[in-house]
Amino acid sequence: MDFKLSQTTGHKISWIIFVVVPMALSVLFLYLAQREIPMGTAYAVWTGIGATGAFLIGILFFNDPATMWRMISVMFIIIGVVGLRIS
């Protein structure tokens, strides 16, 4: 059986707050970014940061595998985001 942090007794509300507040801030920052850069670029950067962040958190805190191909794939995401931003 997999252990989920949101299923711990007595801590469910704190984990929900821990997730919802950064999500709300993330949407706010996406909105602010769209005022300065094209919407497609802002969204691609936003999703790339989210995907890379989730990948790293999974490896660091939840023992997700850090295989060479997974690392290379994340590097392609980062390269793509940087390329969109500077082009």
C-alpha positions as CSV (number, residue, x, y, z in Angstrom):
1,M,0.0,0.0,0.0
2,D,1.4,3.4,-1.0
3,F,1.7,6.1,1.6
4,K,0.1,9.4,0.7
5,L,0.9,12.5,2.7
6,S,-2.7,13.8,2.3
7,Q,-4.0,10.6,4.0
8,T,-2.2,11.1,7.3
9,T,-4.6,11.4,10.2
10,G,-4.8,14.9,11.6
11,H,-2.6,16.5,9.0
12,K,-4.9,16.4,6.0
13,I,-5.9,20.1,6.3
14,S,-2.3,21.3,6.7
15,W,-1.2,19.4,3.5
16,I,-4.1,20.7,1.6
17,I,-3.1,24.3,2.6
18,F,0.5,23.5,1.8
19,V,-0.6,22.5,-1.8
20,V,-3.3,25.0,-2.4
21,V,-1.4,28.2,-1.5
22,P,1.5,27.6,-3.8
23,M,-1.0,26.6,-6.6
24,A,-2.8,29.9,-6.2
25,L,0.4,31.8,-6.2
26,S,1.5,29.9,-9.3
27,V,-1.7,31.0,-11.2
28,L,-1.2,34.6,-10.0
29,F,2.4,34.5,-11.4
30,L,1.2,33.0,-14.7
31,Y,-1.3,35.9,-15.0
32,L,1.4,38.5,-14.2
33,A,3.8,36.9,-16.7
34,Q,1.2,37.0,-19.5
35,R,1.1,40.8,-19.2
36,E,4.8,40.9,-20.3
37,I,5.3,38.0,-22.6
38,P,3.1,36.1,-25.1
39,M,0.5,33.8,-23.6
40,G,1.9,30.7,-25.3
41,T,5.4,31.3,-24.0
42,A,4.1,32.1,-20.5
43,Y,2.1,28.9,-20.3
44,A,4.9,26.8,-21.7
45,V,7.3,28.2,-19.1
46,W,4.7,27.7,-16.3
47,T,4.1,24.1,-17.2
48,G,7.8,23.4,-17.7
49,I,8.6,24.8,-14.3
50,G,5.8,22.7,-12.7
51,A,6.8,19.5,-14.5
52,T,10.5,19.9,-13.5
53,G,9.6,20.8,-10.0
54,A,7.3,17.8,-9.6
55,F,10.0,15.6,-11.1
56,L,12.7,16.9,-8.6
57,I,10.3,16.6,-5.6
58,G,9.5,13.1,-6.6
59,I,13.1,12.1,-6.7
60,L,14.2,14.0,-3.5
61,F,11.3,13.2,-1.2
62,F,9.4,10.2,-2.6
63,N,12.1,7.9,-4.0
64,D,11.1,8.2,-7.6
65,P,13.7,6.7,-9.9
66,A,16.4,9.0,-11.3
67,T,17.3,7.1,-14.4
68,M,19.5,8.5,-17.1
69,W,16.6,8.7,-19.6
70,R,14.3,10.5,-17.1
71,M,17.1,13.1,-16.4
72,I,17.7,13.6,-20.1
73,S,14.0,14.1,-20.7
74,V,13.8,16.7,-18.0
75,M,16.8,18.5,-19.5
76,F,14.9,18.6,-22.8
77,I,12.0,20.3,-21.0
78,I,14.4,22.8,-19.4
79,I,16.2,23.5,-22.8
80,G,12.8,24.0,-24.4
81,V,11.6,26.4,-21.8
82,V,14.8,28.4,-22.0
83,G,14.7,28.4,-25.8
84,L,11.1,29.7,-25.8
85,R,12.0,32.4,-23.3
86,I,15.0,33.8,-25.1
87,S,13.6,33.5,-28.6
